[in-house]
Amino acid sequence: MSSVILRNLVKSYDGNKNVIDNINLEIKDKEFIVLVGSSGCGKSTILRLISGLEDITSGEILIDGKVVNSEHPKDRDIAFVFQSYALYPHMSVYDNIAFGLKMRKYSKAVIDEKVHEVAKALDLADLLNRKPRQLSGGQRQRVALGRAIVRNPKVFLMDEPLSNLDANLRVQMRSEIKRLHQKLQTTFIYVTHDQTEALTMGDRIVVLDKGKIQQADSPEVIYNNPKNKFVAGFIGQMNFIDVNVINGKFEINGHQFETNKQINGEVIAAIRAEKMICGDTVLTVTPDIVEMTGGERIIYFNLNGNKCSARLPLDYPIGGQVELRISEKDMYFFDKGSGEII
């Protein structure tokens, strides 16, 4: 079992402001969980607290049901893969991968067997004698993964491990890390600011903002049923439109819509960019910008004074004006003050 439980976890550097603010989270054995949020939300700090690289202010961290608050990092049986790879530049690929095993006094025969096994799995067998400076970014990242894997730890912590790679290599490495998780059958806690990584890799996504968990659920639930405006805006491409609902009716660019929700007054209506051509009500908009993204186009325009966007297939007619088709059934409604879903 490799479960990780955070109970009332708090971290403060100055005694006043909590960087991590009373977080409660249970990460199941063998789960691939992704912590996502904007810069400064506390996601990397959580990894450092779990690993023991930083001390918690209050609360508890349990690994396999055991409180590890006071345990030294080396005694927590955790592997940490850093954004910067953190390879030893003077050591060969072989010695970088073997380093943790040598520190734990494994025999030379066992070290050699384990290093070659991991190198073969990560396609590094022909690179074992090279130094990190002789490797590409993707190869360095695989070495960092190999150094973590070779110890067979209880838990893997990964702090934005793909952020230094180019776009094509990121896609390839996402797949490799997912395959690795399926093969190793252990617990992965992965930090990213990239929503695509979160949606494609995680069994569950934990959305963080200002040190608090905003929502923790499967990618499907996070995407289709966001709990608040922050989650809705962070995951996916969501349009937020100020509307005034009177007797269940409201207008967008002069077109009337009706909702069966018990709403009155000023609220925020929201609709995803890919749903802007899926309804019955025609809205004619004037694009400010048109972006070509390969398999589709994204147009940007205004609705009720709010900047919005729509994702359109390549064969969708685009000119000086564009006809969109939207429906109330595809809309979410959020409280203008609290941001909570209505």
N, C-alpha and C positions, 0 to 999 in steps of 0.2 A: 504493500500500500504506500502511495506517495501523495497523500492529500495534503493541502496547505490551507490553514484556516487563519483568517485575520479577525481578531475580536477587538472592537472599540479602539482601533489603531489610530494613534495620534503622533504626529511629528511636528515639532516647532523648533526653529533655530534661535529665536530671540525671546521665547517665553510669552510672546503676545499673539502673534499670528500663526495659525496652524497651517503648515504646508500640506499635511495629511490630516483630515478633520473627521475623526471618529468613523473610520471605515470598518465595515463588517462584510466579509466575503469568504465563502467556502469554495475552494477549488478542488474538484474531485480527482481521485486517482486516475491517471492516464488521460486527463482532460487537456485539450489545447485551448488555453484561454488567452484572449488578446486584450490588453489594456490600451485604450485609445483616448486621445484628447489633444487639445492644442498645447503649445509650448507653455510650460510652467504649471500644468494642471496637477502634477505630482506623480505621474505614472512611473518615471524612472526612479524617483525616490522610493516608491513602494518596492521595486526590485532590490534596491540597496538595503532596505530594511529587512526584507526576507532573507537576503544573503548574509546579513550581519556586517556589511561594510559600513553601515551607520547604525547608531543606537536609536531605539524608539523612545519617544517621550512618555507615552503611556499606552496601555493595552497589552494584547498578547499575540504572539505568532506561534502557531502550532504546526509542526511537520510530523505526519504520521501519528497525530494525537498527542505529541509531546511538545510541551512549551520550550521554545528554544531562545527565548529573550536573551539569556546570559551566555549562550553557547558561542564559542569562537567560530568565525566563518568556515574554517577548515573542518570543523566537527559537524557541520550541518548537512554534509553530503549533497552539496548543490554545485552545479556547473554554471558559470556566468559567461555568456558570449557578448562582448562589448561592441558598440558601434564602431570603434576605432580599431577593431581586431585585437589590439594589445599583444601582438606577437613580439618575441625577442629577436631583434634585428641581426644579432651576431650568431644566432643559432640556425641550424638547418631545419627544414620542414620536419624531418625525423625527430630531431631533438625538441622542437617546439611541441609536437604531439606527445612525445614521451615525457615531457617535463613533470607533469603531475604524478605520473607513475613512479618516476625516480624519487620524487619527494616522499612518496609513501613506501619506499624501500622494496618495490617489486624486484624480482630477479631479472637478470638481463634477458633470459630466455622468454619469460612471460611478457616483458616489455616489447621485445622484438615481435612476438606473435601478435600482440594486441595492436601495435602500431601498423604492422603490415595489413592486418584485417581491416582496420579503419581506413587506411590509405586506399585499399582496393575498393571499398564501398563508396568512397568520395572521389574516386578517379584521381588520386594523388600519387599512385604507386611510382610513376616515372619522375616525380618531382621531389622525392625524399631528400636528395642531396643539395637541393637549391636553398638559397637564403631568401627571406621574404622580399627583399628588394628586386629579386629576379622573377617575381610572380605578378600576375595581373590581379586586379581587385577581386574578381570572383574566386581566383585560386587562393588568395589570402583569406577570404571569408571561409572557404572550405577547410583550410588549415585550422582556423579558429574553432570551427565546428568540430573538427577531428580531435582537437585537444580536449574539448568538452566531452565528446562521446566516449573517448577511450577509457574514461574512469567509470563509466556506467553509473552515473549519479542517480539519486532519487528524483531530483527536480532539475529541469533546465530553465534558466533565466536568460532571456534574449532581449537586449536593449537596442532597438532600431538597428538590427544587424545588416540590413540591406540598404540603408540610406545613402551609403557612399558609392553605390553601384549605378551604372547607367540603366535606362528603362528596360531594355531587352534582357539584360542580365538579371534584373530584379525579378522579372516574370519567371525566368528559369530557376532562380534560387528559391522563390516561393514554393514551386513544385517540389524541389529537392528537400526543403525543410519539412513539408507536409509528408512526403514519402518517408523521411527519416523518423518522424513522429509515429507513423503507422508501424514502422519496423521495430522501433525501440520499445513502444508501448509503455511510455512513462509520461510524467506530467511536464507540460511545457507552459511557461508563462512568458508571453511575448509582448513587447512594448512597441508601438508604432504611432505615428501621427497620420499615417496613410490609410484612408478609409477603404481603399481597394484591398490592401493587405488584410485589414481587419475582416472584411466581408468574405474573402476567399479562403482565409486560413483558419479562422477560429471556430471551435465548437460553440464557444460563447464569447460575446463581446462585452467588455465592461467600459462604458463611456464615462469619463471623468471630466469634471470641471471645477476648478478652484479647490482641489483637494477633497472633493466629495464625489461619491458615485451617483451619477444621474440615472443610469439604467444598466442592468446586467441581464442579458438574455441571449438567445440564439440570434444569429445574423438575420434570419427571416423575421423574427419578432421585432428586433431593433429597427429594421428597415420599414416594415409594414405597420407597426404599432408603436411609434415613439411616444414616450410618456410626457415629453415637454418640448418646447420650441428649440432648446439647445440641441437635444438629441436629433430632432428632425432636421435641423440645419447642418449638423456636423456629418451625419451619415447620409450620403446621397446628395442630389442636387434639388433642393426644395425652394419653391417660390413662396414668399410671405407677402400677403396683400392686406392692407388695412381696409376693413369694411365696417359698416354700421348696420346692424341687424334690427329691423323693426317689424314686429309681428311675424317673425320667421322669414322675412324677406330682406335681401340686400342686393346692392348693385356693384358690378365690376365693369368699368369703362362704359357705363350707361346701359348695360345689359342686366336684366333682373334674374336673380336666382332665389331659390326657396330651400330652406333647410327644415328638417323635422326635429332638429335638436332644440332643447329648451334654452334658447339664447336670445338675449336682448341687449342692445347697446353696442359699443365699439369693441370689436374683437379682431383677431388676426386669422384670416383664412389662409390655408396653405395647400399647395398642390405641387406634386413633383414634376420636373421638367419633361419627363417622358410621357406624362399623362396629359400634356397640353394639346393633343390631337385625338383624344379618345372619347370625347363627349358629343353632345347634340347642339349646344349653344355656340354659335359662330362668333368669334371675336376677331376683328381685323386690327392688326398691330403694325407699326412701322419699326422695323429692326434698326437698332443703332449700330450693332456689330454682328457680323456673321463669321463663325469659325468653322473651318473644315477640320474634322478630327479623324478622317479615314473612312469609317463606315457610316458616318452620319454628319449632320451639320448642327451646330448650336447657334441659335439666334438670341440676341439680347434686346429687350424693349421695356416699356413702362406700362404698368397696370395700376390704376388708382394712385399714381405718383410713386409707385414702388418699382424698383429695378427687378426685372424677372427674366427668365430664360426658358427656352423650349428646345428639346432634342428632337430633331427631325430626320427621317430617312433621306438619303441622297436624292431620291426622285421626287421629294415633296416640292411643290412649286414655291419658289422664293423670288420675289421681285421687290419693287419699292414698298409694297405692302404684302403681308402674309396673313392668310386666314387660319386661325386656330380654332379648335373645337374642344370645349371643356365642359365638365359636368360637376355638379355639386357632390355627387356620390364619390368622386375621387378626392374631395377636399377634407382636410383636417381643420379643426378650429382650436385656437389657443387663447387663453386669457391674456389680455394685453398687459396686465400688471405682473402676474406671477409667472407667466409663460407656460403654465401647466395646461395639458390638453383638456378640452371641454367634452 
